[in-house]
Amino acid sequence: MRKIEVKILNPESIDQAEKLMVCAARLTQRGHQITCLDDFMGLYEKPYERSTVKNLVKLPHPTIQKFSVINVVVVGASRRFLAQITRHQNEVKYMSASLQYSDYSGVEDFVVPYELLDSPQEEIYINQSKEAMQRYQEMVEVGVDNDSAGYCAPQGMRNILLISATPYQWKHMIHQRTCRRNTAETRYVMLRIWEQLISQNTELFSDCGPYCMNGICEEGKMTCGKSILPIMTVIDIIRVDFPKILDTGQFETEEGEQHEDTAN
């Protein structure tokens, strides 16, 4: 699971989403005051406090959080992650590198599952994956099309994925996929995305964590019994749950802030 990277491609859309959320909420109560475009633009450009955003995200009216899309690229996650995350279809769009049109001959880069990292089984897994891609290349060399040869490709092969979703849907996906009952890679990728989103807008994305962080676990009898404390930051969760991915005893954020290791 090392070498997985994520990036928000249009961070300016987050400010736009916030502005539209405030405007939409105000519009519902001030429609009688708007008689022309200038009236609306005055409402749209009207200043607001950070507390306004914080209060609006708590309302049971998700539509106001759906007037913009945030585009994220995930580089280096596995095709198994692709299969899992694309279960989310409402207000989400995806574009992935294609096994049909791309020729992966000679590619030997695979996501190592978290439990296998630094274990005796890691080398066995890598060798098995390389053998699968060798069979892939042999088929391509004798004229088999990329799509058919692609059935040899292991699920752990790295991929590039574009994801486009509304702020509300990003929050929904993060709620579900950062839960400790999810697979390690999916949790890690979504935590990394949440880390970037919250660094752009704390008020809009502070409530993204698994349901246990925001009240009570919704898994019922299927609960993992390992609730994440509400006081934990995204960085805290990554460092506690994924210490083997970190190359040193410290984790440095994009802002350069260093955090002591709390995993032990």
MARKE-377692 format. One line per 10 residues: number of its first residue (from 1); their letters; for each residue x, y, z of N, C-alpha, C. Coordinates in Angstrom, 1 decimal. Each point is the difference from the previous one (the first is absolute). Layout:
% MARKE-377692
NUM	a	X,Y,Z,X,Y,Z,X,Y,Z | ...
***
This chain:
% MARKE-377692
1	mrkievkiln	0.8,-1.2,0.0,-0.8,1.2,0.0,0.8,1.3,0.0 | 1.4,-0.2,0.0,0.8,1.2,-0.2,-0.1,0.6,-1.4 | 0.4,1.2,-0.1,0.0,0.7,-1.3,-1.4,0.3,-0.6 | -1.0,0.0,0.8,-1.3,0.5,-0.4,-0.1,1.5,0.2 | -0.4,0.7,-1.1,0.0,1.5,0.1,-1.4,0.5,-0.4 | -0.5,1.0,0.6,-1.3,0.6,-0.3,0.2,1.5,-0.1 | -0.8,0.7,-0.9,0.1,1.4,-0.1,-1.4,0.6,-0.5 | -0.4,1.1,0.7,-1.2,0.7,-0.5,0.4,0.8,-1.2 | -0.6,-0.2,-1.1,0.4,0.7,-1.3,-0.6,1.4,-0.1 | -1.1,0.2,0.6,-0.7,1.4,-0.1,-0.3,0.5,1.4
11	pesidqaekl	1.0,0.3,0.8,-0.3,0.4,1.4,-0.9,1.3,0.1 | 0.0,0.8,-1.1,-0.8,1.2,0.0,-1.5,-0.3,0.0 | -0.3,-1.2,-0.4,-1.4,-0.4,0.0,-0.6,-0.2,1.4 | 0.9,-0.2,1.0,-0.5,-0.1,1.3,-0.5,1.3,0.6 | 0.7,1.1,-0.3,-0.5,1.3,0.4,-1.3,0.3,-0.7 | -0.1,-0.4,-1.3,-1.2,0.3,-0.8,-1.2,-0.8,0.6 | 0.3,-1.3,0.4,-1.0,-0.8,0.6,-0.5,0.6,1.3 | 0.9,0.5,0.8,-0.4,0.6,1.2,-0.9,1.3,-0.2 | 0.5,0.8,-0.9,-0.8,1.2,-0.3,-1.4,-0.3,-0.6 | -0.1,-1.0,-0.8,-1.3,-0.4,-0.6,-0.9,-0.6,1.1
21	mvcaarltqr	0.6,-0.7,1.0,-0.7,-0.6,1.1,-0.7,1.1,0.8 | 0.8,1.0,0.3,-0.5,1.2,0.8,-1.1,0.7,-0.8 | 0.3,0.2,-1.2,-1.0,0.7,-0.9,-1.3,-0.7,-0.1 | 0.1,-1.3,-0.2,-1.2,-0.9,-0.2,-0.8,0.0,1.3 | 0.6,0.0,1.1,-0.7,0.0,1.3,-0.7,1.3,0.2 | 0.7,1.1,-0.3,-0.7,1.3,0.1,-1.1,0.2,-1.0 | 0.2,-0.5,-1.2,-1.0,0.1,-1.0,-1.4,-0.5,0.4 | 0.0,-1.1,0.8,-1.3,-0.6,0.4,-0.8,1.0,0.9 | 0.7,0.9,0.6,-0.7,0.9,1.0,-0.1,1.4,-0.5 | 0.5,0.3,-1.2,0.0,1.4,-0.5,-0.5,0.1,-1.4
31	ghqitclddf	-0.7,-1.0,-0.5,-0.5,0.0,-1.3,-0.9,1.2,-0.3 | -0.7,0.4,1.0,-0.9,1.2,-0.2,0.7,1.3,-0.2 | 1.3,0.0,0.3,0.8,1.2,-0.1,0.7,0.1,-1.3 | -0.1,-1.0,-0.8,0.8,-0.1,-1.3,-0.9,0.2,-1.2 | 0.1,1.1,-0.6,-0.8,0.3,-1.2,0.7,0.2,-1.3 | 1.4,-0.1,0.1,0.8,0.2,-1.2,1.4,-0.7,0.2 | 0.7,-0.1,-1.0,1.3,-0.7,0.1,1.0,0.8,1.0 | -0.1,1.3,0.0,0.8,0.7,0.9,-0.3,-0.3,1.5 | -1.3,-0.2,0.3,-0.4,-0.4,1.3,0.7,-1.3,0.4 | -0.1,-1.0,-1.0,0.6,-1.3,0.3,1.5,0.1,0.2
41	mglyekpyer	0.7,0.8,-0.9,1.4,0.1,0.1,0.4,0.6,1.3 | -0.8,0.9,0.5,0.3,0.6,1.3,-0.1,-1.0,1.1 | -0.9,-0.9,-0.1,-0.1,-1.1,1.0,1.2,-1.0,-0.1 | 0.3,-0.2,-1.3,1.1,-1.0,-0.3,1.4,0.6,0.6 | 0.2,1.2,-0.1,1.2,0.6,0.4,0.0,0.5,1.4 | -1.1,-0.2,0.7,-0.1,0.5,1.4,1.0,-0.7,0.9 | 0.8,0.7,0.8,1.0,-0.7,0.9,-0.7,-0.9,1.0 | 0.8,-0.9,0.6,-0.6,-0.8,1.1,1.2,-0.5,0.9 | -0.4,-0.4,1.2,1.0,-0.4,1.0,0.3,-1.5,-0.2 | 1.2,-0.4,0.6,0.3,-1.5,0.0,-1.0,-0.8,0.8
51	stvknlvklp	-0.5,0.7,1.0,-1.0,-0.7,0.8,-1.3,-0.4,-0.8 | -0.3,0.8,-1.1,-1.1,-0.2,-0.8,0.2,-1.4,-0.8 | 1.2,-0.2,-0.5,0.3,-1.2,-0.7,-0.1,-1.2,1.0 | 0.6,0.2,1.2,-0.1,-1.1,1.0,-1.4,-0.4,0.3 | -0.9,1.0,0.1,-1.4,-0.3,0.4,-0.7,-0.7,-1.2 | 0.3,0.5,-1.2,-0.8,-0.5,-1.1,0.3,-1.5,-0.3 | 1.3,-0.4,0.2,0.3,-1.4,-0.3,-0.7,-1.0,1.0 | -0.5,0.5,1.1,-0.7,-0.8,1.0,-1.5,-0.2,-0.4 | -0.5,0.8,-0.9,-1.4,-0.1,-0.3,-0.3,-1.2,-0.8 | -1.2,-0.6,0.2,-0.4,-1.2,-0.7,-0.5,0.3,-1.4
61	hptiqkfsvi	0.7,0.9,-0.7,-0.4,0.4,-1.4,1.3,-0.1,-0.9 | 0.3,-1.2,-0.4,1.2,-0.2,-0.8,0.1,0.7,-1.3 | -1.2,0.3,-0.6,0.0,0.6,-1.3,0.9,1.3,-0.1 | 0.1,0.7,1.0,0.8,1.3,0.0,1.5,-0.3,-0.1 | 0.4,-1.3,0.2,1.4,-0.4,-0.1,0.3,-0.7,-1.3 | -0.9,0.2,-1.0,0.1,-0.8,-1.3,0.2,0.9,-1.2 | 0.3,1.3,0.2,0.1,0.9,-1.1,1.4,0.2,-0.6 | 0.8,-0.9,0.2,1.4,0.0,-0.6,0.5,-1.4,0.0 | 1.1,-0.2,-0.8,0.6,-1.3,0.0,1.5,0.2,0.3 | 0.6,-0.9,0.7,1.4,0.0,0.4,0.7,-1.2,-0.7
71	nvvvvgasrr	1.0,0.3,-0.8,0.7,-1.0,-0.8,1.3,-0.5,0.7 | 0.1,-1.3,0.2,1.2,-0.5,0.7,0.7,-1.1,-0.9 | 1.3,0.0,0.0,0.7,-1.1,-0.7,0.7,-0.8,1.1 | -0.2,-1.4,-0.2,0.7,-0.9,0.8,1.0,-0.8,-0.8 | 1.2,0.1,0.3,1.1,-0.6,-0.8,0.6,-1.1,0.9 | 0.0,-1.2,-0.6,0.8,-1.1,0.7,-0.9,-0.9,0.8 | -1.3,0.2,0.2,-0.8,-0.9,0.7,-0.3,-1.2,-1.0 | -0.4,-1.1,0.6,-0.2,-1.2,-0.7,-1.3,-0.1,-0.8 | -0.1,-0.9,-0.9,-1.3,-0.2,-0.7,-1.0,-0.6,0.9 | 0.4,-0.6,1.1,-1.0,-0.4,1.0,-0.7,1.2,0.6
81	flaqitrhqn	0.8,1.0,0.3,-0.6,1.2,0.5,-1.0,0.6,-1.0 | 0.4,-0.1,-1.3,-0.9,0.5,-1.0,-1.3,-0.7,0.1 | 0.0,-1.4,0.1,-1.2,-0.8,0.1,-0.9,0.4,1.2 | 0.7,0.4,1.1,-0.8,0.3,1.2,-0.6,1.4,0.0 | 0.8,1.0,-0.4,-0.4,1.3,0.1,-1.1,0.4,-1.0 | 0.0,-0.7,-1.2,-1.0,0.2,-1.0,-1.4,-0.5,0.3 | -0.1,-0.6,1.2,-1.4,-0.4,0.5,-0.8,1.3,0.3 | 0.7,1.1,0.2,-0.7,1.3,0.2,-0.3,0.6,-1.3 | -1.2,0.1,-0.3,-0.4,0.5,-1.4,-0.9,1.3,0.1 | -0.6,0.3,1.1,-0.8,1.2,0.1,0.8,1.3,0.1
91	evkymsaslq	-0.1,0.8,-1.0,0.7,1.3,-0.1,1.5,-0.2,0.0 | 0.5,-1.1,-0.6,1.4,-0.2,-0.1,0.3,-0.5,-1.4 | 1.1,0.5,-0.6,0.5,-0.5,-1.3,1.4,-0.4,0.1 | 0.4,-1.0,-0.8,1.3,-0.6,0.0,0.6,-0.1,-1.4 | 1.3,0.1,-0.1,0.7,-0.4,-1.2,1.3,-0.7,0.4 | 0.2,-1.2,-0.5,1.1,-0.8,0.4,0.9,-0.3,-1.2 | 1.3,-0.3,0.3,0.8,-0.5,-1.0,-0.6,-1.4,-0.5 | 0.1,-0.3,-1.3,-0.7,-1.1,-0.6,0.9,-1.2,-0.3 | -0.5,-1.1,0.5,0.7,-1.3,-0.4,-0.2,-0.3,-1.5 | -1.1,0.6,-0.6,-0.3,-0.3,-1.4,0.9,0.8,-0.9
101	ysdysgvedf	0.3,1.2,0.3,0.7,0.9,-0.9,1.5,0.2,0.4 | 0.4,-0.2,1.2,1.4,0.1,0.4,0.7,-1.3,-0.1 | 1.3,0.1,-0.3,0.8,-1.2,-0.1,0.9,0.0,1.2 | -0.2,-1.0,0.9,0.7,0.0,1.3,1.2,-1.0,-0.1 | 0.5,-0.3,-1.2,1.1,-0.9,-0.1,1.2,0.6,0.7 | 0.7,-0.8,0.8,1.2,0.5,0.7,-0.3,0.7,1.3 | -1.3,0.3,0.4,-0.4,0.6,1.2,0.1,-1.0,1.2 | 0.7,0.4,1.0,0.2,-0.9,1.1,-0.1,0.9,1.3 | -1.1,0.7,0.2,-0.1,0.9,1.1,-1.4,-0.4,0.6 | 0.0,-0.5,1.3,-1.2,-0.5,0.6,-0.2,0.6,1.4
111	vvpyelldsp	-1.2,0.2,0.4,-0.3,0.4,1.4,0.2,-1.2,0.9 | 0.8,0.1,1.0,0.1,-1.1,1.0,-1.0,0.2,1.1 | -0.9,-1.0,0.2,-1.0,0.2,1.1,0.6,0.3,1.3 | -0.6,0.8,0.8,0.6,0.5,1.2,0.5,-1.1,0.9 | -0.8,-1.1,0.1,0.3,-1.1,0.9,1.3,-0.8,-0.5 | 0.3,0.2,-1.2,1.2,-0.7,-0.6,1.2,0.8,0.0 | -0.1,1.3,0.3,1.2,0.9,0.0,1.0,-0.5,1.0 | 1.3,-0.2,-0.4,1.1,-0.3,0.8,-0.2,-1.4,0.7 | -0.8,-0.9,-0.7,-0.2,-1.3,0.5,0.7,-1.0,-0.9 | 0.2,-1.3,0.4,0.5,-1.0,-0.9,-0.8,-0.2,-1.2
121	qeeiyinqsk	-1.3,0.3,0.1,-0.9,-0.3,-1.1,0.0,1.1,-1.1 | 0.7,1.1,0.3,0.0,1.1,-1.0,0.7,-0.4,-1.2 | 1.2,-0.6,0.1,0.7,-0.5,-1.2,-0.7,-1.0,-0.8 | -0.7,-0.9,0.7,-0.8,-1.0,-0.7,-1.1,0.7,-0.8 | -0.7,1.0,0.6,-1.0,0.7,-0.7,0.5,0.8,-1.2 | 1.1,0.6,0.1,0.6,0.8,-1.1,0.4,-1.0,-1.1 | 0.6,-1.1,0.3,0.4,-0.9,-1.0,-1.2,-0.6,-0.8 | -1.1,-0.3,0.7,-1.2,-0.5,-0.6,-0.5,1.1,-1.0 | 0.0,1.3,0.5,-0.5,1.0,-0.9,0.8,0.2,-1.2 | 1.3,-0.1,0.1,0.9,0.1,-1.1,-0.2,-1.1,-1.0
131	eamqryqemv	-0.2,-1.2,0.5,-0.3,-1.1,-0.9,-1.3,0.2,-0.8 | -1.0,0.5,0.7,-1.2,0.3,-0.7,0.2,1.0,-1.2 | 0.8,1.1,0.3,0.3,1.0,-1.1,0.9,-0.6,-1.0 | 0.8,-1.0,0.3,0.8,-0.6,-1.0,-0.9,-0.8,-1.0 | -1.0,-0.7,0.5,-0.9,-0.7,-0.8,-0.8,1.1,-0.9 | -0.3,1.1,0.6,-0.6,1.1,-0.8,0.8,0.4,-1.2 | 1.3,0.3,0.3,0.9,0.4,-1.1,0.2,-1.1,-1.0 | 0.1,-1.2,0.4,0.1,-1.1,-1.0,-1.2,0.0,-0.9 | -1.2,0.2,0.5,-1.2,0.0,-0.8,0.0,1.2,-1.0 | 0.4,1.1,0.5,0.1,1.2,-0.9,1.0,-0.2,-1.1
141	evgvdndsag	1.1,-0.6,0.3,1.0,-0.2,-1.0,-0.4,-1.0,-1.1 | -0.9,-0.9,0.2,-0.5,-0.9,-1.0,-1.3,0.5,-0.7 | -0.3,1.2,0.3,-1.2,0.6,-0.7,-1.3,0.1,0.7 | 0.0,-0.5,1.3,-1.3,0.1,0.7,-0.2,1.5,0.4 | -1.3,0.4,-0.2,-0.3,1.4,0.3,0.2,0.4,1.4 | 0.2,1.3,0.3,0.2,0.4,1.4,-1.2,-0.3,0.9 | -1.2,0.1,-0.5,-1.1,-0.3,0.9,0.0,-1.4,0.4 | 0.2,-1.0,-0.9,0.0,-1.4,0.4,1.2,-0.3,0.9 | 1.2,0.5,-0.3,1.1,-0.2,0.8,-0.1,0.6,1.4 | -0.8,1.0,0.1,-0.3,0.7,1.2,-0.6,-0.8,1.1
151	ycapqgmrni	-0.6,-1.2,-0.4,-0.6,-0.9,1.0,1.1,-0.6,0.8 | 1.2,0.0,-0.4,1.1,-0.5,0.8,0.5,0.9,1.0 | -0.4,1.3,-0.1,0.6,1.0,0.9,-0.6,-0.2,1.4 | 0.9,0.1,1.0,-0.4,-0.2,1.4,-0.8,1.2,0.5 | -0.8,-0.2,1.0,-0.7,1.1,0.6,0.9,1.0,0.6 | 1.2,-0.4,0.4,0.9,0.9,0.7,0.7,1.0,-0.9 | -0.1,-0.2,-1.3,0.7,0.9,-1.0,-0.5,1.5,0.2 | 1.0,0.9,0.0,-0.3,1.4,0.3,-0.8,0.6,-1.1 | -0.8,1.0,0.3,-0.9,0.6,-1.0,0.0,1.5,0.3 | -0.6,0.7,-1.0,-0.2,1.5,0.1,-1.5,0.2,-0.1
161	llisatpyqw	-0.6,0.7,0.9,-1.4,0.2,0.1,-0.4,1.4,0.2 | -0.8,0.6,-0.8,-0.6,1.3,0.2,-1.4,-0.2,0.6 | -0.3,0.8,1.1,-1.3,-0.1,0.7,-0.5,1.4,0.0 | -1.3,0.2,-0.4,-0.6,1.3,0.1,-1.3,-0.2,0.7 | -0.2,0.8,1.1,-1.2,-0.1,0.9,-0.3,1.3,0.6 | -1.3,0.1,0.4,-0.4,1.2,0.8,0.6,0.0,1.4 | 0.1,1.1,0.7,0.5,0.0,1.3,-0.8,-1.0,0.9 | -1.3,0.0,-0.1,-0.9,-0.9,0.8,0.4,-1.4,-0.2 | 0.2,-0.4,-1.3,0.3,-1.4,-0.3,1.4,-0.4,0.4 | 0.9,1.0,0.0,1.3,-0.3,0.5,-0.1,-0.3,1.5
171	khmihqrtcr	-0.8,0.7,0.7,-0.1,-0.2,1.4,-0.7,-1.3,0.3 | -1.0,-0.4,-0.8,-0.7,-1.3,0.1,1.0,-1.1,-0.2 | 0.9,0.1,-1.0,0.9,-1.1,-0.3,1.1,-0.1,1.1 | 0.4,1.1,0.5,1.0,0.0,1.1,-0.6,-0.6,1.3 | -1.3,0.4,0.3,-0.7,-0.6,1.1,0.1,-1.5,0.0 | -0.4,-0.6,-1.2,-0.1,-1.4,-0.1,1.4,-0.7,-0.1 | 0.9,0.6,-0.8,1.2,-0.7,-0.4,1.2,0.2,1.0 | -0.2,0.9,1.0,1.1,0.1,1.0,-0.3,-0.8,1.2 | -1.2,-0.6,0.1,-0.3,-0.9,1.1,1.0,-1.1,0.1 | 0.3,-0.5,1.1,1.0,-1.0,0.2,-0.5,-1.4,-0.4
181	rntaetryvm	-1.2,-0.1,-0.4,-0.5,-1.3,-0.6,0.4,-0.1,-1.5 | 0.4,1.1,-0.6,0.3,0.0,-1.4,1.4,-0.6,-0.2 | 0.4,-0.3,-1.3,1.3,-0.5,-0.3,1.0,1.1,0.2 | 1.2,-0.5,0.3,1.1,1.0,0.4,0.3,1.0,-1.1 | 0.2,-0.5,-1.2,0.4,0.9,-1.1,-1.1,1.1,-0.3 | -1.3,-0.4,0.0,-1.1,0.9,-0.2,0.0,1.0,1.1 | 0.1,-0.4,1.2,0.1,0.9,1.2,1.1,1.0,-0.2 | 1.2,-0.5,-0.3,1.1,0.9,-0.1,-0.1,1.1,-1.1 | -0.5,-0.4,-1.2,-0.2,0.9,-1.1,-1.0,1.1,0.4 | -1.1,-0.5,0.6,-1.1,1.0,0.4,0.5,0.9,1.1
191	lriweqlisq	0.8,-0.5,0.9,0.5,0.9,1.1,1.0,1.0,-0.6 | 0.7,-0.4,-1.0,0.9,1.0,-0.7,-0.8,1.1,-0.7 | -1.1,-0.4,-0.6,-0.8,1.0,-0.7,-0.7,0.9,1.0 | -0.5,-0.6,1.1,-0.5,0.8,1.1,1.0,1.0,0.5 | 1.2,-0.4,0.2,1.1,0.8,0.5,0.1,1.3,-0.9 | 0.0,-0.2,-1.3,0.1,1.1,-0.9,-1.2,0.9,0.0 | -1.2,-0.6,0.0,-1.2,0.8,0.0,-0.1,0.9,1.3 | 0.3,-0.6,1.1,-0.1,0.8,1.3,1.0,1.0,0.1 | 1.2,-0.2,-0.7,1.0,1.1,0.0,-0.4,1.2,-0.8 | -1.0,-0.3,-1.0,-0.5,1.1,-0.8,-1.2,0.7,0.6
201	ntelfsdcgp	-0.8,-0.7,0.8,-1.2,0.6,0.6,-0.4,-0.8,1.3 | 0.5,0.4,1.1,-0.3,-0.7,1.3,-1.5,-0.1,0.3 | -0.7,1.1,-0.2,-1.4,0.0,0.4,-0.8,-0.9,-0.9 | 0.3,-0.1,-1.2,-0.8,-0.8,-1.0,0.2,-1.5,0.2 | 1.2,-0.3,0.4,0.4,-1.5,0.0,0.4,-0.5,1.3 | -0.2,0.7,1.1,0.4,-0.4,1.3,-0.8,-1.2,0.5 | -1.2,-0.2,-0.5,-0.9,-1.1,0.4,0.0,-1.2,-0.9 | 1.1,-0.2,-0.7,0.1,-1.1,-1.0,0.3,-1.4,0.5 | 0.5,-0.1,1.2,0.5,-1.2,0.5,-1.0,-1.1,0.1 | 0.4,-1.2,0.4,-0.9,-1.1,0.2,-1.1,0.3,1.0
211	ycmngiceeg	-1.1,-0.6,-0.1,-1.2,0.3,0.8,0.3,0.0,1.5 | 0.9,-0.9,0.4,0.3,-0.1,1.4,0.7,1.3,0.6 | 0.6,0.8,-0.9,0.6,1.3,0.4,-1.0,1.1,0.2 | -1.2,-0.2,-0.6,-1.0,1.0,0.0,-1.3,-0.4,0.7 | 0.2,-0.9,0.9,-1.2,-0.4,0.8,0.1,-1.5,0.4 | -0.7,-0.9,-0.8,-0.1,-1.4,0.3,0.3,-0.8,-1.2 | 0.6,-1.2,0.2,0.2,-0.9,-1.1,-1.3,-0.5,-0.6 | -0.1,0.1,-1.3,-1.3,-0.4,-0.7,0.1,-1.5,-0.6 | 1.0,-0.7,0.4,0.2,-1.4,-0.5,-0.8,-1.0,0.8 | -0.6,0.4,1.2,-0.7,-0.9,0.8,0.8,-1.2,0.5
221	kmtcgksilp	-0.5,-1.2,-0.2,0.7,-1.2,0.4,1.4,-0.2,-0.7 | 0.1,0.7,-1.2,1.2,-0.2,-0.8,1.1,1.0,0.4 | -0.2,0.7,1.1,1.0,1.0,0.4,1.4,-0.6,0.3 | 1.0,0.7,-0.3,1.4,-0.5,0.3,0.3,0.1,1.5 | -0.7,0.9,0.7,0.3,0.2,1.4,1.2,0.8,0.3 | 0.5,0.7,-1.1,1.3,0.7,0.2,-0.3,1.5,-0.5 | -0.8,0.7,0.7,-0.4,1.3,-0.3,1.2,1.0,-0.1 | -0.1,0.9,-0.9,1.0,1.0,-0.2,-0.4,1.2,0.9 | 0.9,0.5,0.8,-0.4,1.1,0.9,-0.2,1.3,-0.8 | -1.1,0.7,0.4,-0.3,1.3,-0.8,1.2,1.0,0.1
231	imtvidiirv	0.8,-0.1,0.9,1.1,1.0,0.1,1.2,-0.3,-0.9 | -0.1,-1.1,-0.7,1.1,-0.4,-0.9,-0.1,0.8,-1.3 | 1.1,0.4,-0.5,0.1,0.7,-1.3,0.2,-1.1,-1.1 | -0.1,0.4,-1.2,0.2,-1.0,-1.1,1.4,-0.5,0.1 | 1.0,0.9,0.3,1.4,-0.4,0.1,0.1,-1.0,1.1 | -0.6,0.2,1.1,0.0,-0.9,1.2,-0.4,-1.4,-0.5 | -1.1,-0.1,-0.7,-0.6,-1.3,-0.4,1.0,-0.7,-0.9 | 0.6,0.7,-1.0,0.9,-0.6,-0.9,1.2,-0.5,0.7 | 0.5,0.7,1.0,1.2,-0.4,0.7,-0.2,-1.1,1.0 | -1.2,-0.1,0.5,-0.3,-1.1,1.0,-0.4,-1.3,-0.8
241	dfpkildtgq	-0.7,0.2,-1.0,-0.5,-1.2,-0.7,0.9,-0.5,-1.1 | 0.9,0.8,-0.5,0.9,-0.4,-1.1,1.5,0.4,0.3 | 0.5,-0.4,1.1,1.4,0.4,0.3,1.0,-0.7,-0.9 | -0.2,-1.1,-0.6,0.9,-0.6,-0.9,0.3,0.7,-1.3 | -1.0,0.9,-0.4,0.1,0.7,-1.2,1.0,1.2,0.2 | 0.1,0.5,1.2,0.9,1.1,0.3,1.4,-0.4,0.0 | 0.9,0.7,-0.7,1.4,-0.3,-0.1,0.8,0.4,1.3 | -0.6,0.9,0.8,0.7,0.4,1.2,-1.0,0.0,1.2 | 0.5,0.4,1.1,-0.8,0.1,1.2,-0.9,1.3,0.1 | 0.2,0.8,-1.0,-0.8,1.2,-0.1,-0.7,0.1,-1.3
251	feteegeqhe	-1.2,0.7,0.0,-0.7,0.2,-1.2,-0.1,1.5,-0.2 | 0.4,0.4,-1.2,0.0,1.5,-0.3,-1.1,0.3,-1.0 | -0.8,0.9,0.4,-1.1,0.5,-0.9,0.5,0.9,-1.1 | -0.9,0.3,-0.9,0.4,0.9,-1.1,0.3,1.3,0.5 | -0.5,0.4,1.1,0.3,1.3,0.6,1.3,0.0,0.7 | 0.7,-1.2,0.2,1.3,0.0,0.6,-0.2,-0.3,1.5 | -1.2,-0.1,0.5,-0.1,-0.3,1.5,0.3,-1.4,0.3 | 0.8,-0.3,1.0,0.3,-1.3,0.4,-0.7,-0.4,1.2 | -0.4,-1.3,0.0,-0.8,-0.6,1.1,0.8,-1.1,0.6 | 0.1,-0.1,1.4,0.6,-1.1,0.7,-0.8,-1.2,-0.3
261	dtan	0.7,-1.2,0.0,-0.6,-1.3,-0.3,-0.9,-0.3,1.2 | -1.3,-0.3,-0.3,-0.9,-0.4,1.1,-0.5,-1.4,-0.2 | 0.7,-0.7,-0.8,-0.5,-1.4,-0.3,0.3,-0.9,1.1 | 1.0,0.3,0.9,0.4,-0.9,1.1,-0.6,0.4,1.3
***
